[in-house]
């Protein structure tokens, strides 16, 4: 007799990646598409000393605003943030799964999971949702950001819908508003300076400005007239929330710019 | 030849003697709940002894290395399965120890075809306030006790009694520094008593309320022990903003505590 077997007589796995079955028919898939909540725009940029993640607070279902206080930038462990766009239900389950999977590894193996291991795990759960995503339901695209303590810099990874993983040198964006602002990132990098050379405040201001432009040009992305946007950083010290006061004053600065008709 | 009640008692007695003999060698463990967290402290020579089980659960054991490890991994499995399938809020020491570990250890201990588990374990659970913290001491035969405020683990019951006397008075206002100091001294009390019991082979009667030789004798004992032993202190932080509440205190955190024993 062995303790592990006694503790788990049914032999259930400790953690199973969230299953997300495809719909049985095209009609079901269509109905689900209309009901499913979606996260809109999330942005990640580097700065000198780490990475900043910002996101609007909106979750939409078809043409309805489902929720205006959505948390779309979520800590997975002390140095990893997942910014999510697309299917809210699936993204939340994936976040719950990854939190447990990374921590389970670290607690049981007494060493943190390698960055490569974490990135592969995320690719696997994205790929597992593919059959449903092909029907237009359950698809989600994350941006994974982390602080590389060996290299002493922030890192940004983005994915496609099949789980292909790419590393970005400067920035990443996902969600409905991300396409509209794609070129603005390049313009900032080429005319001002690369994000990783900016200090925290400058990078944060640029990121919020990008979010504001996304809200302007994308019908689904929410503005900040009611609720402040989300902003989190990862640095040597781990994950930090940008204080509300700082956010409020940067947002007000951008609003003043908008009021001048710029 | 039949199996009589006498045989059962005899076998049970032999198994208990065997386990308790082996536990005698164990280095005591002290658990204290203090204002900003919960602490488990021991002094070790070889293997690491204080472990994180789940978000708010911490564990240490004495006994056979393999059994300590089996309980550790089994607990991590149970906690993560439950936390992922239900909610992290539902993972409590009460459920883990009372419903999972205790019955399993009882079965293992009663299984005459296998060597009995050699372990005595301490689980600490961090609550939102110090009053909500809980400790569970789990015995090799599945028996367990719940404690609040503090709890101790040693290879001989007399050592545990003395350590507990030494710890009376720690409470919600105890600071981390005070808790570390009390814990290390309680460890010394337990280790000294365990050694004395081993030497006298438990034959002669020693008054359990005999004054604990304080001051110089304890300091001398600690100075001697800490030449070869390492203080290991794991805490669960009540107010952290990090994802993980657990951390092992590193050299700099322990420096003020250890300075006087160099």
Interface residues (C-beta under 8 A of the other chain):
Chain A: X1 X2 X3 X4 X6 X7 X8 X12 X14 X15 X75 X76 X77 X78 X96 X97 X99 X100 X103 X104 X107 X108 X110 X238 X239 X240 X241
Chain B: X48 X51 X52 X53 X54 X70 X71 X73 X74 X76 X77 X78 X80 X81 X83 X84 X100 X101 X103 X104 X105 X107 X108 X111 X114 X117 X241 X242 X243 X244
